[in-house]
Amino acid sequence: MTWRVDWKASVSLVGTVVKYLAATMLVPLVVAVVYGEDVRAFVGSIAIAVGLGLALERLDPDPDIGAREALVLVAVAWLAAAVVGAIPYLLAGFGTQSTVGFDPSSVSAAITSIVNALFESTSGVTTTGATVLAEIKFERHSHALLMWRQLSQWLGGMGIIVLMIAILPELAVNGAQLMQSEAPGPELQKLTPRIVETARALWLIYFGFTLLYVAILYSLHLAGMAPDMGLYNSVAHGFTTLPTGGFSPEAQSIAAFRPIVQWVVIPFMFVAGVNFALFWHVVHGEVRELADDVEFRTYAGAVAAFTAVLAVLLVGGAAPAEGLGGVGGGVSENAFRQATFQISSLLNSTGYATSDFANWSTHAQMVLLFAMFVGGSAGSTGGGIKVVRWLVVVKTVRRELFVTANPNTVRPVRLAGNVVDEDAIRAIMSFTLLYLVLFGVSGVFFALDSARIGHDLTALESFSAALATIGNIGPGFGSLGPFGSYLQFSNLSKLWMVFLMWVGRLEIVPVLALFVGGLDRS
């Protein structure tokens, strides 16, 4: 069995990606200089990343890649980004405590753990938002390290490879293949004749929304309406809202800020779950493209429906009246805000929180669990299965039921009036099945492995851990709630979660294709 893929060309281009990722560390380096914290850690991280990138580039000075090489490049580049992203955590020497013997009250008890650093970094670049940091506060973690944690999510949101296509001419030649492998959704919408222009357009829209969001947050601070939302917090949350990441330098997430800030966050979380290609059409005066898009209408309808159901439950007393983000019963602005925020956050996998929904009633948690299965739109930064896939799955099931009752009838699956190709249907059904199988197997594995180390998880906690990582959502339920952490899991479970976050961000198939012999001659 011999390989039909030029792995040296792929890995050489991975080196180019790593080299340019090092340049992004200049942002936290500037923060480190301003605050006088972890300067050496980021200087060292940049040096290591540049050295590693240059070494990998030498494997093939003139790489030429095809479809198979594109698969390898995308899969390995994301894994490499997670590994490189872990370097600052390791060099900083704290904030990545080992599970055994950890005492959160003592900084000296912090033991650097490679697995924890890799988990945190992978969670960042895949925009998952799950964390192993037992405590998030500036007394334990530097401003620079927490900013890198935020920035890593922003880089992964629109796609590292999409960014590289936009700025590197050597990747533009095979840009369509690369973007198809990385793009979040079943199909890539080419907006311009040249794929490099499409990549730049998507990143400019993404950057524009981020800049607008940061400006609004900081304006609230300057106006005295959000005293805790200074420039640092405005930028930090700008880096994690549009990519549907959910990391926050505040231990209480968005609950740390006034209601007006929470209301500002909600529409931007909603925007992050919309296909960014639709905004390109809006900018070019084609507003009807947004209104006529069936996936957008379904996504907006799902958010509204889940919000209404959850609001009714909260009004009926599904949440405690006291405690962090307590809601209590009765009709109130707080109940509606909590319902709107949590659905907007979890349906598209952002993972921010304004309330500890781990303490809500079972009925309310079930609503959130179902919302987590939906996901954002194709072409958005949201995770999960994606709305368009659910539309095709439902229509396919209806078609099969109809054809069963009418065996002589030919009935194609249509979406927005267009016939969906049968190959696309098979791909969507295969992805959905793989997603659900990985989710189920992983939930059982986490329960068994936790029992092995003497830590009992409930069934809800085990399966929410699986869903939160493969769906790039972040928080789960119980001890994995929005204000909890994944520190309690064994290294074996955390490494499996790293795998789930990786394959979940790349939509499973491009990664698994590398392991099933699809790249060999036989």
C-alpha positions, 0 to 999 in steps of 0.5 A: 500500500503506497500513498497517493498524497504528497505529504511533504507538500502539505506539511510544508504549507502547514509550516507556512501557516504556523509561521504566520500564526506566530505573527498573531502572537504580537497582539498578546505580546503588546498586551504583555509589554503594556501590563508588564506580564509574561513578555518572555513567554510570548517572545519565546512562543513567537521564536518557537513558532517561527522556528518550527514553521521554517523547519517544516517549510524546508520539507518542500520549498516549492509545494504543489497540492491537489485535492488529497493534499488539501485534505491533509493540509487543512486537517494537519494545519488545525491540529498544528494551530492547536499545538502552537497555541498551547506554547504560551500556556506552557511557557507562562507556567501557570493557568494549566493546572494538572488534575491531581493535587490541585489546590485553587487557593494556592498559586504555587500549587499550579503544575503545568500540564501539556494535556491541559494546555493542549485542551485549552488551546484546541478549545480556543482555535476551534471556538469551543469555549470549554475550559480547564482553567479552574479559576479565571482571574487576573491574579492567576492569569496574566492579561496577555495570556487571557488575551491570547486565549481570546484571540485564538478563538477569533482566528479560528472563527472564520477559519485559519485556512480562509485567512491564509488564502486571503493573504498568501498567494501560494495557497490561492491556487488551490483555495477552493479545495482548501476552503471546501475542506474547512468551510463550516457547512455542506457547501461553499458559496463562491461570492467572486470570480476569484476564490482569494477575493471571496476569502478576503470578502468573508474576512472583511465582513467578519472584521467589520462586525467585530470592529462595530461590536467592540466600538459599541461596547467601549462606547457604553463604557465611555458613556458610563453605562458599562463601567466594567467594560473597559477597552481590554474587556471590549476587545477581549469579548469582541474576539470571542463573540463573532466567532461564537467562541464564548471565552471570557476573561471574566469568571462570570462570563457576560453575567459580570456585566450590566443588562444593557451589555447583555442586550448588546451581545445578543444581536451579535451572537445571532449575527454570528450564526448567520451565513456570512455570505448573505451579508456580502449580498446585503452590502452589495444592495441585494437585501432580498437575498437575506429575506429569501434565504430559507436557512436564514428564515429557519434559523431565525424561527428556531431562535424565536421558538426556543426563546419563547418556550424557555421564557414561558418556563422561566416565567413559570419558575424554572430557575431559582430566584437567588444566586448568580443570574437567578431569574425567579418566577413571574413576567419580567425583563430579566426572564425574557433577557435570560431566555433570549440570551441563553438560546442565542448563545447555545443554539449557535454554539457561542457558549456565553452565559448570564445565568448558571443554567446548571441549576435550572429545572430539568424541563428548562435544561432539556430545552437548552439541550435540544437547542444545542443540537441545532447549530448555526447556519452553513457559512457562519461561525457557529458549530453544531450540525447546522440548520441547512442539514436539518432541513435536508434531513427532514425533507429526505425523511418526508420524501422516503415516507411518501415514496414508501406509500407511493412506490411508483412516484419519483419525488426529488428533495427540494430546498428553496425551490431547487432540487438537492443533488442526491450526492449532497443528500448522502453526504449530509445523511452520512455526516449527521449519522457520524455526528450522532454516533460519535456523540453517543459513543463519546458520552458512554466513554466519558461516563466509564472513564470518569468512573474508572478514576473515581469521579461519578458523572450523571448521564446528563453530564457525560452526554453534555460533555460529548455534545459540547465538544463535538459541537464546539459549544463549550459549557455542558450541564451539572459540574460542566455548567457555564461557570464550571470547568473540564479540569476534573476529567482524566487526561485520556478523556481530555485527549478524546475531547481534543479529538472531538473538538478538532473533528467537530470544527472540520465537520468530521468527514475531512478528518476521518477520511485520512484514517480510512484508507481514502488516500492510498492506492488500494 
